[in-house]
Amino acid sequence: MRPPDRWPLHPGPIDGEALSSWLVRIASVYEMTVGQLIEHGLGHDPELEPDLDRDPPPALLDTLAQRTGITRDRLRQMCLAGWTPWLA
């Protein structure tokens, strides 16, 4: 069974919120951990969890964009890699 293209329940990100924080909020809606959400809800390796706020893989951002309707650019802004040019 494949997961739905768009999750039926997913709170939107809050301005300034980190990607990991937002995923915790989504996972809690489904009574899952972030690792479980990444593995079962997104089909990615849950070992990626430590890198969520630094530099998540583009494939993970693409899948998240598909499941939530949030643009990949907006998702990238929720991690340090998305702010790198402005932090330097």
MOPAC internal coordinates of N, CA, C and O (Angstrom, degrees):
PM7 1SCF
backbone

  N    0.0000 0     0.00 0     0.00 0    0    0    0
  C    1.4477 1     0.00 0     0.00 0    1    0    0
  C    1.5305 1   108.72 1     0.00 0    2    1    0
  O    1.2310 1   120.48 1   -49.55 1    3    2    1
  N    1.2935 1   116.68 1   130.45 1    3    2    1
  C    1.4639 1   119.69 1   179.78 1    5    3    2
  C    1.5235 1   109.83 1   -97.39 1    6    5    3
  O    1.2310 1   120.51 1   -31.41 1    7    6    5
  N    1.3276 1   116.63 1   148.59 1    7    6    5
  C    1.4682 1   119.58 1   179.65 1    9    7    6
  C    1.5275 1   111.04 1   -67.53 1   10    9    7
  O    1.2310 1   120.32 1   -22.48 1   11   10    9
  N    1.3219 1   116.99 1   157.52 1   11   10    9
  C    1.4678 1   119.28 1   178.69 1   13   11   10
  C    1.5256 1   110.47 1   -65.56 1   14   13   11
  O    1.2310 1   121.37 1   -24.58 1   15   14   13
  N    1.3392 1   114.98 1   155.42 1   15   14   13
  C    1.4643 1   119.13 1   178.69 1   17   15   14
  C    1.5247 1   111.17 1   -62.96 1   18   17   15
  O    1.2310 1   120.02 1   140.11 1   19   18   17
  N    1.3187 1   117.57 1   -39.89 1   19   18   17
  C    1.4744 1   121.75 1  -179.34 1   21   19   18
  C    1.5179 1   108.10 1  -124.80 1   22   21   19
  O    1.2310 1   120.72 1   -49.53 1   23   22   21
  N    1.3307 1   116.23 1   130.47 1   23   22   21
  C    1.4628 1   119.52 1   176.06 1   25   23   22
  C    1.5206 1   109.27 1   -66.52 1   26   25   23
  O    1.2310 1   119.93 1   -42.95 1   27   26   25
  N    1.3256 1   117.75 1   137.05 1   27   26   25
  C    1.4630 1   119.09 1   179.70 1   29   27   26
  C    1.5280 1   112.68 1   -69.82 1   30   29   27
  O    1.2310 1   119.95 1   148.57 1   31   30   29
  N    1.3199 1   117.69 1   -31.43 1   31   30   29
  C    1.4620 1   121.93 1  -179.75 1   33   31   30
  C    1.5244 1   108.92 1  -122.56 1   34   33   31
  O    1.2310 1   120.92 1   -56.41 1   35   34   33
  N    1.3041 1   115.85 1   123.59 1   35   34   33
  C    1.4684 1   120.05 1   174.72 1   37   35   34
  C    1.5274 1   108.13 1  -164.18 1   38   37   35
  O    1.2310 1   120.96 1   -69.22 1   39   38   37
  N    1.3408 1   115.76 1   110.78 1   39   38   37
  C    1.4653 1   118.42 1   176.88 1   41   39   38
  C    1.5178 1   109.60 1   -64.07 1   42   41   39
  O    1.2310 1   120.56 1   -35.01 1   43   42   41
  N    1.3048 1   116.54 1   144.99 1   43   42   41
  C    1.4579 1   120.87 1   178.06 1   45   43   42
  C    1.5139 1   111.41 1   -72.23 1   46   45   43
  O    1.2310 1   120.48 1   -24.40 1   47   46   45
  N    1.3296 1   116.69 1   155.60 1   47   46   45
  C    1.4665 1   119.30 1   177.25 1   49   47   46
  C    1.5284 1   111.01 1   -68.92 1   50   49   47
  O    1.2310 1   121.41 1   -32.24 1   51   50   49
  N    1.3143 1   114.90 1   147.76 1   51   50   49
  C    1.4605 1   122.59 1   177.19 1   53   51   50
  C    1.5272 1   107.61 1   -92.24 1   54   53   51
  O    1.2310 1   119.76 1   -36.70 1   55   54   53
  N    1.3231 1   118.06 1   143.30 1   55   54   53
  C    1.4624 1   121.04 1   178.68 1   57   55   54
  C    1.5303 1   110.26 1   -52.93 1   58   57   55
  O    1.2310 1   120.59 1   -50.58 1   59   58   57
  N    1.3264 1   116.49 1   129.42 1   59   58   57
  C    1.4542 1   122.29 1   178.76 1   61   59   58
  C    1.5192 1   114.12 1    82.38 1   62   61   59
  O    1.2310 1   119.88 1  -178.61 1   63   62   61
  N    1.3283 1   117.82 1     1.39 1   63   62   61
  C    1.4659 1   121.08 1  -177.41 1   65   63   62
  C    1.5248 1   110.62 1   -78.14 1   66   65   63
  O    1.2310 1   120.77 1   -38.19 1   67   66   65
  N    1.3268 1   116.13 1   141.81 1   67   66   65
  C    1.4629 1   121.91 1   176.43 1   69   67   66
  C    1.5276 1   109.47 1   -77.25 1   70   69   67
  O    1.2310 1   121.11 1   -27.89 1   71   70   69
  N    1.3114 1   115.49 1   152.11 1   71   70   69
  C    1.4587 1   121.30 1  -179.70 1   73   71   70
  C    1.5267 1   111.52 1   -57.18 1   74   73   71
  O    1.2310 1   120.20 1   136.74 1   75   74   73
  N    1.3191 1   117.23 1   -43.26 1   75   74   73
  C    1.4677 1   120.29 1  -178.81 1   77   75   74
  C    1.5293 1   111.27 1   -63.40 1   78   77   75
  O    1.2310 1   120.07 1   140.74 1   79   78   77
  N    1.3197 1   117.46 1   -39.26 1   79   78   77
  C    1.4675 1   121.25 1   178.83 1   81   79   78
  C    1.5208 1   110.75 1   -63.17 1   82   81   79
  O    1.2310 1   120.68 1   136.16 1   83   82   81
  N    1.3121 1   116.30 1   -43.84 1   83   82   81
  C    1.4640 1   120.91 1   179.27 1   85   83   82
  C    1.5216 1   110.78 1   -63.72 1   86   85   83
  O    1.2310 1   120.45 1   138.61 1   87   86   85
  N    1.3437 1   116.74 1   -41.39 1   87   86   85
  C    1.4631 1   119.53 1   178.77 1   89   87   86
  C    1.5264 1   111.75 1   -66.89 1   90   89   87
  O    1.2310 1   119.93 1   147.36 1   91   90   89
  N    1.3269 1   117.74 1   -32.64 1   91   90   89
  C    1.4698 1   120.67 1   174.58 1   93   91   90
  C    1.5214 1   109.31 1   -61.84 1   94   93   91
  O    1.2310 1   120.27 1   136.61 1   95   94   93
  N    1.3263 1   117.08 1   -43.39 1   95   94   93
  C    1.4668 1   120.34 1  -179.92 1   97   95   94
  C    1.5267 1   111.38 1   -65.07 1   98   97   95
  O    1.2310 1   120.27 1   138.82 1   99   98   97
  N    1.3385 1   117.10 1   -41.18 1   99   98   97
  C    1.4638 1   119.74 1   177.86 1  101   99   98
  C    1.5322 1   110.22 1   -66.05 1  102  101   99
  O    1.2310 1   120.40 1   134.19 1  103  102  101
  N    1.3221 1   116.84 1   -45.81 1  103  102  101
  C    1.4677 1   120.77 1  -179.64 1  105  103  102
  C    1.5245 1   110.97 1   -59.03 1  106  105  103
  O    1.2310 1   120.30 1   141.33 1  107  106  105
  N    1.3249 1   117.04 1   -38.67 1  107  106  105
  C    1.4709 1   119.48 1  -178.82 1  109  107  106
  C    1.5277 1   111.56 1   -65.27 1  110  109  107
  O    1.2310 1   119.96 1   148.66 1  111  110  109
  N    1.3308 1   117.67 1   -31.34 1  111  110  109
  C    1.4594 1   120.82 1   176.66 1  113  111  110
  C    1.5323 1   110.14 1   -60.55 1  114  113  111
  O    1.2310 1   120.54 1   143.60 1  115  114  113
  N    1.3250 1   116.57 1   -36.40 1  115  114  113
  C    1.4615 1   122.01 1  -178.57 1  117  115  114
  C    1.5298 1   112.59 1   -97.79 1  118  117  115
  O    1.2310 1   120.42 1  -171.46 1  119  118  117
  N    1.3373 1   116.80 1     8.54 1  119  118  117
  C    1.4650 1   122.93 1  -179.46 1  121  119  118
  C    1.5290 1   111.24 1    54.37 1  122  121  119
  O    1.2310 1   121.63 1  -130.08 1  123  122  121
  N    1.3345 1   114.49 1    49.92 1  123  122  121
  C    1.4579 1   122.83 1   178.91 1  125  123  122
  C    1.5205 1   109.20 1  -127.81 1  126  125  123
  O    1.2310 1   121.14 1   -13.87 1  127  126  125
  N    1.3271 1   115.43 1   166.13 1  127  126  125
  C    1.4609 1   120.21 1   168.39 1  129  127  126
  C    1.5278 1   107.08 1   -87.77 1  130  129  127
  O    1.2310 1   120.41 1   -12.73 1  131  130  129
  N    1.3156 1   116.82 1   167.27 1  131  130  129
  C    1.4650 1   120.18 1   176.92 1  133  131  130
  C    1.5287 1   109.91 1   -62.43 1  134  133  131
  O    1.2310 1   120.29 1   139.49 1  135  134  133
  N    1.3243 1   117.05 1   -40.51 1  135  134  133
  C    1.4652 1   120.63 1   177.96 1  137  135  134
  C    1.5193 1   111.97 1   -59.09 1  138  137  135
  O    1.2310 1   120.57 1   136.90 1  139  138  137
  N    1.3234 1   116.51 1   -43.10 1  139  138  137
  C    1.4614 1   120.48 1   178.12 1  141  139  138
  C    1.5267 1   110.96 1   -65.80 1  142  141  139
  O    1.2310 1   120.58 1   139.77 1  143  142  141
  N    1.3293 1   116.50 1   -40.23 1  143  142  141
  C    1.4623 1   120.45 1   178.49 1  145  143  142
  C    1.5290 1   110.87 1   -62.42 1  146  145  143
  O    1.2310 1   120.54 1   136.55 1  147  146  145
  N    1.3244 1   116.57 1   -43.45 1  147  146  145
  C    1.4612 1   120.76 1   179.63 1  149  147  146
  C    1.5269 1   110.40 1   -63.70 1  150  149  147
  O    1.2310 1   120.73 1   136.19 1  151  150  149
  N    1.3245 1   116.21 1   -43.81 1  151  150  149
  C    1.4663 1   119.74 1  -176.77 1  153  151  150
  C    1.5322 1   112.68 1   -74.54 1  154  153  151
  O    1.2310 1   120.37 1   128.18 1  155  154  153
  N    1.3225 1   116.89 1   -51.82 1  155  154  153
  C    1.4634 1   120.49 1  -172.25 1  157  155  154
  C    1.5300 1   113.47 1   -91.19 1  158  157  155
  O    1.2310 1   120.14 1   148.83 1  159  158  157
  N    1.3131 1   117.34 1   -31.17 1  159  158  157
  C    1.4526 1   120.26 1  -178.17 1  161  159  158
  C    1.5182 1   113.81 1   -90.20 1  162  161  159
  O    1.2310 1   121.18 1   155.12 1  163  162  161
  N    1.3515 1   115.34 1   -24.88 1  163  162  161
  C    1.4633 1   119.33 1  -177.53 1  165  163  162
  C    1.5219 1   112.86 1  -117.83 1  166  165  163
  O    1.2310 1   120.40 1   164.64 1  167  166  165
  N    1.3427 1   116.84 1   -15.36 1  167  166  165
  C    1.4671 1   120.47 1   179.51 1  169  167  166
  C    1.5124 1   113.87 1    73.22 1  170  169  167
  O    1.2310 1   120.32 1  -151.88 1  171  170  169
  N    1.3387 1   116.99 1    28.12 1  171  170  169
  C    1.4660 1   121.31 1   179.64 1  173  171  170
  C    1.5204 1   109.82 1  -117.26 1  174  173  171
  O    1.2310 1   121.01 1   -12.31 1  175  174  173
  N    1.3165 1   115.67 1   167.69 1  175  174  173
  C    1.4596 1   122.57 1  -178.79 1  177  175  174
  C    1.5276 1   109.95 1   -70.68 1  178  177  175
  O    1.2310 1   119.73 1   -57.31 1  179  178  177
  N    1.3485 1   118.13 1   122.69 1  179  178  177
  C    1.4640 1   119.62 1   179.99 1  181  179  178
  C    1.5283 1   113.77 1   -66.10 1  182  181  179
  O    1.2310 1   120.06 1   168.71 1  183  182  181
  N    1.3261 1   117.50 1   -11.29 1  183  182  181
  C    1.4671 1   121.01 1   176.52 1  185  183  182
  C    1.5306 1   111.13 1   -67.56 1  186  185  183
  O    1.2310 1   119.88 1   170.00 1  187  186  185
  N    1.3253 1   117.84 1   -10.00 1  187  186  185
  C    1.4691 1   122.51 1   178.16 1  189  187  186
  C    1.5235 1   111.72 1   -73.37 1  190  189  187
  O    1.2310 1   120.09 1   165.17 1  191  190  189
  N    1.3170 1   117.44 1   -14.83 1  191  190  189
  C    1.4611 1   121.55 1  -173.28 1  193  191  190
  C    1.5278 1   114.21 1   -50.55 1  194  193  191
  O    1.2310 1   118.57 1   137.17 1  195  194  193
  N    1.3365 1   120.33 1   -42.83 1  195  194  193
  C    1.4780 1   118.79 1  -179.94 1  197  195  194
  C    1.5233 1   114.20 1   -63.64 1  198  197  195
  O    1.2310 1   119.26 1   157.43 1  199  198  197
  N    1.3319 1   119.02 1   -22.57 1  199  198  197
  C    1.4619 1   122.12 1  -176.97 1  201  199  198
  C    1.5257 1   113.57 1   -94.78 1  202  201  199
  O    1.2310 1   119.24 1  -177.08 1  203  202  201
  N    1.3187 1   119.06 1     2.92 1  203  202  201
  C    1.4643 1   121.30 1  -174.07 1  205  203  202
  C    1.5185 1   113.16 1   -58.88 1  206  205  203
  O    1.2310 1   119.78 1   139.70 1  207  206  205
  N    1.3101 1   118.03 1   -40.30 1  207  206  205
  C    1.4615 1   120.36 1  -177.26 1  209  207  206
  C    1.5191 1   113.15 1   -90.52 1  210  209  207
  O    1.2310 1   119.86 1   171.28 1  211  210  209
  N    1.3181 1   117.86 1    -8.72 1  211  210  209
  C    1.4609 1   120.77 1   178.11 1  213  211  210
  C    1.5154 1   110.89 1   -95.80 1  214  213  211
  O    1.2310 1   120.43 1   110.67 1  215  214  213
  N    1.3086 1   116.79 1   -69.33 1  215  214  213
  C    1.4676 1   120.64 1  -175.73 1  217  215  214
  C    1.5228 1   110.22 1  -154.23 1  218  217  215
  O    1.2310 1   120.09 1   -99.76 1  219  218  217
  N    1.3352 1   117.44 1    80.24 1  219  218  217
  C    1.4684 1   119.52 1  -179.57 1  221  219  218
  C    1.5236 1   110.98 1   -67.97 1  222  221  219
  O    1.2310 1   120.08 1   -29.61 1  223  222  221
  N    1.3176 1   117.45 1   150.39 1  223  222  221
  C    1.4671 1   120.49 1  -179.83 1  225  223  222
  C    1.5310 1   111.13 1   -61.95 1  226  225  223
  O    1.2310 1   120.18 1   -37.57 1  227  226  225
  N    1.3208 1   117.27 1   142.43 1  227  226  225
  C    1.4664 1   120.46 1   178.45 1  229  227  226
  C    1.5275 1   113.29 1   -55.10 1  230  229  227
  O    1.2310 1   119.99 1   144.50 1  231  230  229
  N    1.3301 1   117.61 1   -35.50 1  231  230  229
  C    1.4669 1   120.80 1   179.90 1  233  231  230
  C    1.5244 1   111.11 1   -63.34 1  234  233  231
  O    1.2310 1   120.32 1   143.36 1  235  234  233
  N    1.3269 1   116.99 1   -36.64 1  235  234  233
  C    1.4675 1   120.56 1   177.73 1  237  235  234
  C    1.5249 1   110.02 1   -66.84 1  238  237  235
  O    1.2310 1   120.33 1   137.26 1  239  238  237
  N    1.3201 1   116.98 1   -42.74 1  239  238  237
  C    1.4657 1   120.45 1   178.22 1  241  239  238
  C    1.5240 1   111.23 1   -63.46 1  242  241  239
  O    1.2310 1   120.51 1   141.72 1  243  242  241
  N    1.3342 1   116.63 1   -38.28 1  243  242  241
  C    1.4666 1   120.31 1   178.09 1  245  243  242
  C    1.5223 1   110.98 1   -63.27 1  246  245  243
  O    1.2310 1   120.39 1   135.81 1  247  246  245
  N    1.3232 1   116.86 1   -44.19 1  247  246  245
  C    1.4604 1   120.95 1   179.35 1  249  247  246
  C    1.5216 1   110.78 1   -65.36 1  250  249  247
  O    1.2310 1   120.42 1   137.19 1  251  250  249
  N    1.3276 1   116.81 1   -42.81 1  251  250  249
  C    1.4703 1   120.56 1   177.36 1  253  251  250
  C    1.5268 1   111.14 1   -61.19 1  254  253  251
  O    1.2310 1   120.59 1   138.44 1  255  254  253
  N    1.3077 1   116.48 1   -41.56 1  255  254  253
  C    1.4688 1   120.29 1   178.17 1  257  255  254
  C    1.5231 1   110.61 1   -61.34 1  258  257  255
  O    1.2310 1   120.66 1   139.15 1  259  258  257
  N    1.3122 1   116.34 1   -40.85 1  259  258  257
  C    1.4650 1   120.77 1   179.25 1  261  259  258
  C    1.5280 1   110.78 1   -65.88 1  262  261  259
  O    1.2310 1   119.90 1   137.01 1  263  262  261
  N    1.3334 1   117.80 1   -42.99 1  263  262  261
  C    1.4682 1   121.82 1  -176.25 1  265  263  262
  C    1.5309 1   113.10 1   -73.45 1  266  265  263
  O    1.2310 1   120.26 1   153.13 1  267  266  265
  N    1.3436 1   117.11 1   -26.87 1  267  266  265
  C    1.4690 1   119.58 1  -173.46 1  269  267  266
  C    1.5193 1   114.77 1  -113.70 1  270  269  267
  O    1.2310 1   119.98 1   159.43 1  271  270  269
  N    1.3248 1   117.65 1   -20.57 1  271  270  269
  C    1.4567 1   120.10 1  -175.88 1  273  271  270
  C    1.5232 1   113.39 1    82.53 1  274  273  271
  O    1.2310 1   120.16 1  -177.09 1  275  274  273
  N    1.3335 1   117.31 1     2.91 1  275  274  273
  C    1.4711 1   122.40 1   175.89 1  277  275  274
  C    1.5306 1   107.10 1   -84.36 1  278  277  275
  O    1.2310 1   119.77 1   -45.10 1  279  278  277
  N    1.3169 1   118.04 1   134.90 1  279  278  277
  C    1.4636 1   119.81 1  -176.61 1  281  279  278
  C    1.5298 1   111.97 1   -64.88 1  282  281  279
  O    1.2310 1   121.78 1   -27.61 1  283  282  281
  N    1.3138 1   114.20 1   152.39 1  283  282  281
  C    1.4684 1   120.09 1   178.40 1  285  283  282
  C    1.5304 1   110.86 1   -60.22 1  286  285  283
  O    1.2310 1   120.14 1   141.78 1  287  286  285
  N    1.3294 1   117.33 1   -38.22 1  287  286  285
  C    1.4649 1   120.92 1   178.77 1  289  287  286
  C    1.5242 1   111.03 1   -62.39 1  290  289  287
  O    1.2310 1   120.32 1   137.31 1  291  290  289
  N    1.3214 1   116.99 1   -42.69 1  291  290  289
  C    1.4719 1   121.09 1   178.69 1  293  291  290
  C    1.5172 1   110.30 1   -64.01 1  294  293  291
  O    1.2310 1   120.15 1   139.10 1  295  294  293
  N    1.3277 1   117.31 1   -40.90 1  295  294  293
  C    1.4654 1   121.21 1   178.61 1  297  295  294
  C    1.5276 1   110.69 1   -64.71 1  298  297  295
  O    1.2310 1   120.40 1   139.74 1  299  298  297
  N    1.3226 1   116.83 1   -40.26 1  299  298  297
  C    1.4717 1   120.62 1   179.70 1  301  299  298
  C    1.5289 1   110.94 1   -64.51 1  302  301  299
  O    1.2310 1   119.99 1   147.50 1  303  302  301
  N    1.3239 1   117.62 1   -32.50 1  303  302  301
  C    1.4583 1   121.09 1   177.73 1  305  303  302
  C    1.5288 1   112.29 1   -68.08 1  306  305  303
  O    1.2310 1   120.17 1   167.88 1  307  306  305
  N    1.3083 1   117.28 1   -12.12 1  307  306  305
  C    1.4585 1   121.91 1  -179.78 1  309  307  306
  C    1.5289 1   112.02 1   -88.68 1  310  309  307
  O    1.2310 1   120.19 1  -175.54 1  311  310  309
  N    1.3396 1   117.25 1     4.46 1  311  310  309
  C    1.4645 1   120.81 1   177.32 1  313  311  310
  C    1.5289 1   109.40 1  -130.48 1  314  313  311
  O    1.2310 1   120.30 1   -14.56 1  315  314  313
  N    1.3034 1   117.02 1   165.44 1  315  314  313
  C    1.4680 1   121.45 1  -177.19 1  317  315  314
  C    1.5207 1   112.75 1   -60.91 1  318  317  315
  O    1.2310 1   119.87 1   143.67 1  319  318  317
  N    1.3205 1   117.86 1   -36.33 1  319  318  317
  C    1.4660 1   120.43 1  -179.19 1  321  319  318
  C    1.5241 1   111.17 1   -60.83 1  322  321  319
  O    1.2310 1   120.22 1   149.69 1  323  322  321
  N    1.3110 1   117.18 1   -30.31 1  323  322  321
  C    1.4542 1   120.93 1   178.49 1  325  323  322
  C    1.5176 1   113.60 1   -74.84 1  326  325  323
  O    1.2310 1   120.61 1   164.05 1  327  326  325
  N    1.3335 1   116.44 1   -15.95 1  327  326  325
  C    1.4742 1   121.63 1  -179.32 1  329  327  326
  C    1.5166 1   112.52 1  -107.13 1  330  329  327
  O    1.2310 1   119.81 1   177.63 1  331  330  329
  N    1.3289 1   117.96 1    -2.37 1  331  330  329
  C    1.4613 1   121.75 1  -173.52 1  333  331  330
  C    1.5216 1   114.86 1   -51.74 1  334  333  331
  O    1.2310 1   118.89 1   131.80 1  335  334  333
  N    1.3262 1   119.73 1   -48.20 1  335  334  333
  C    1.4651 1   116.86 1  -178.83 1  337  335  334
  C    1.5322 1   113.35 1   -60.87 1  338  337  335
  O    1.2310 1   120.27 1   148.70 1  339  338  337
  N    1.3220 1   117.10 1   -31.30 1  339  338  337
  C    1.4667 1   120.90 1  -176.66 1  341  339  338
  C    1.5241 1   112.33 1   -88.64 1  342  341  339
  O    1.2310 1   119.57 1   161.67 1  343  342  341
  N    1.3192 1   118.43 1   -18.33 1  343  342  341
  C    1.4659 1   120.71 1  -179.91 1  345  343  342
  C    1.5174 1   112.24 1   -81.20 1  346  345  343
  O    1.2310 1   120.54 1   155.58 1  347  346  345
  N    1.3341 1   116.56 1   -24.42 1  347  346  345
  C    1.4639 1   120.50 1  -174.02 1  349  347  346
  C    1.4851 1   112.26 1   -73.73 1  350  349  347
  O    1.2310 1   120.10 1   180.00 1  351  350  349

